[in-house]
Amino acid sequence: MLDATAATAASERAVGAKQKILVADPDPDFLDWAKSQLGADDVEVITAETSEDAFRLFNAEKPLVTITEMRLGTHSGLELLARLRKRDPNALVIVTGALGTTQSVIESMRLGAFDFVRKEQLPFNLKIVVDAAIKAAAEMQRAQKFAPALTVEQHQDSIVGQSPAMQEVFKMVGRISNSDAAVMITGESGSGKELVAHAIHQYSARHDRPFLAINCAAIPENLLESELFGHEKGSFTGASAQRIGRFEQSDGGTLFLDEIGEMPLSIQSKLLRVLQDGTFSRVGGNDVIRTNVRIVAATNKNLEAEIQSKTFREDLFYRLNVVRLQLPPLRGRKEDIKLLAEYFLKRIAAQKHKPQLQLSTEAVEVLEAYPWPGNVRELENTIQRAAVLATSDVLLPKDLPLGKNAPAAATEPASPGVAPGNLDEAAAFLFEAASAQPGLELLPWLEQEFTRRAMESTGNNQVRAAKLLGITRATLRKRLEHLRAATA
């Protein structure tokens, strides 16, 4: 229910009256431009250069839509947004900014902004967004209701991107974070689903409670139930002590179920019960345990097709798919490739306590031209390997081991010959390439490279990678430890 002030403001926005739009920006030239773009016979544009003037005009003029810049003198646009939304929970506020960072976009939507538009997009999108806000105002007047967002304290960025596709993802994160509804994140392997899940938790009211992640494909079926729900001592062979499962550990927080499409049907039925009534029992136990956990699930599978093939429960799908968030592949947001690469280089510099490497213009062009089938995960691995291979403080195209060229990134073989067509030809090809690189120890290199590629091709699923390599999971883990040590 609206308070008296909000109700009065809403009643004064009569349909058919001259519409008022308030634009707050410290740049007089921008204010003049906004007037020319938005002004019309039935639209009056009023302007303010400071937060205080904007708040005063909002109270006096009761505009239908308010547009505010992120930087607004001594106060930020977010502070003005919060004041306006506190004054009138129905206030339609569009936030603009020269740099649409992850935090600024999510916080804007979290504080109840109607939309966030980057400054360089305004010539193309301003009128469209304002028209959408005016339409929303008319719908609110008819429905006489609007769901305001809640405020939370700020957190540091965890996902990177300035492309329009990622801006939409940030907006969605801001909208859904305050809810406890289950979220289904879909997208290709390596596109950053866990980072988005963590951001949903980070910006939620549960942010001070645990965030736990579990890969449903990486744990054998006979252990997954115990991993999720725990077990009692003696409940099965090897259960030498009671185990507290992830649902108990994350009580009050968020549980991220990655690769949910790989979950066995026997576990799906027990998960459905938890989602329905918030209760479960440990394996081998009779006590009913109650838990309050928000579920965020992720998959790169088509779950609708899995339902048709009877490998995924339809009722569980609808419980998990309350809100759906589709992540774009990296090839669909090439504007972010340079930004992500530089972010990874900065992180490497901080972690390894070494001078930060820089990308040459030619290296950026190579990165942006590559299709990135492994998405952000592949880009991160490429930058990590390039940092190891680099011979100077500037990364050049020759330092970038991309795709099938990865083995020969540091030194090209003198005469590669014809690409191999079968395993015998592949072995001959490898020996020929190795002979052109003096000092290369072929077997250790093959072990590291095959391990790395097996993990990439299976989306870091250790069970499937071990099967692909024909080794045990324990052996794979040892190889991964050696690989991490070699690249550290």
Secondary structure, DSSP 8 states (H G I E B T S, - for coil): ---HHHHHHHHTS-TTS-EEEEEE-S-HHHHHHHHHHH-BTTEEEEEESSHHHHHHHHHHH--SEEEEESEETTEEHHHHHHHHHHH-TT--EEEEESS--HHHHHHHHHTT-SEEEEGGGHHHHHHHHHHHHHHHHHHHHHHT--------------S---SHHHHHHHHHHHHHTTS---EEEE--TTS-HHHHHHHHHHTSTTTTS-EEEEETTTS-HHHHHHHHH-B-TTSSTT--S-B--HHHHTTTSEEEEETGGGS-HHHHHHHHHHHHHSEE--BT----EE---EEEEEESS-HHHHHHTTSS-HHHHHHH-SEEEE---GGG-GGGHHHHHHHHHHHHHHHHT----EE-HHHHHHHHHS--TTHHHHHHHHHHHHHHH-SSSEE-GGG---GGGGGGSSS--S---S---SHHHHHHHHHHHHHTSTT--HHHHHHHHHHHHHHHHTTS-HHHHHHHHTS-HHHHHHHHHHHHHHH-
